[in-house]
C-alpha cells in the first residue's frame, strides 16, 4: 500500500492506494467562513490545460496523456517556464478553488476504522456524509463520476 501527500493543496490531502483495490483520499476540512454551518475542503483546479502542464513541469510530475509530446517539448524550456509558472501562480491566474462541503454537525463524532492495517478516524455518521456529498446512491460506484460537476456539495472558492 502506498501513501501520497498532496502538497498542492494548502491543507494537504492524503491518498491511500493498494494494488487491485480502489484508492481512498483523506481530505482535511476547515471552516467555510461564508457558510457558517459548513466545513469545506478546497482543491486547486487548473483553469486551463496549459496550467495543468505547467503545474506538472514545476513539480517534476510525470505526464502521460493526450498532450505528452507537447509536455516533452516544453520540458526543454523548463528553466524559463517554471519561474513564469511561479509568477502566474502567485498572481492567481492559473487556478480556481473548488471544494467539497459537509455540514459541521456530521463532523463532530468519529470512530476508528481499520483500512488495510492503517487505523483511520472517520466520521461516525460517514453514511450521511457520503449521501450529502455523492447523493443517495453513493454506495454504487458511478462510471465517469466527476466530483466538480456531479456533487451537489461543491462550492467555488470561499473566503
C-alpha positions, 0 to 999 in steps of 0.5 A: 500500500502506498501513501501520497501527500498532496502538497498542492493543496494548502491543507494537504490531502492524503491518498491511500492506494493498494494494488487491485483495490480502489484508492481512498483520499483523506481530505482535511476540512476547515471552516467555510467562513461564508457558510457558517454551518459548513466545513469545506475542503478546497482543491486547486483546479487548473483553469486551463490545460496549459496550467495543468502542464505547467503545474506538472513541469514545476513539480517534476510530475510525470505526464502521460496523456493526450498532450505528452509530446507537447509536455516533452517539448516544453520540458526543454524550456523548463528553466524559463517556464517554471519561474513564469509558472511561479509568477502566474501562480502567485498572481492567481491566474492559473487556478480556481478553488473548488471544494467539497462541503459537509455540514459541521454537525456530521463532523463532530463524532468519529470512530476508528476504522481499520483500512488495510492495517492503517487505523483511520478516524472517520466520521461516525455518521460517514453514511450521511456524509457520503449521501450529502456529498455523492447523493443517495446512491453513493454506495454504487460506484458511478462510471465517469463520476466527476466530483466538480460537476456531479456533487451537489456539495461543491462550492467555488472558492470561499473566503 
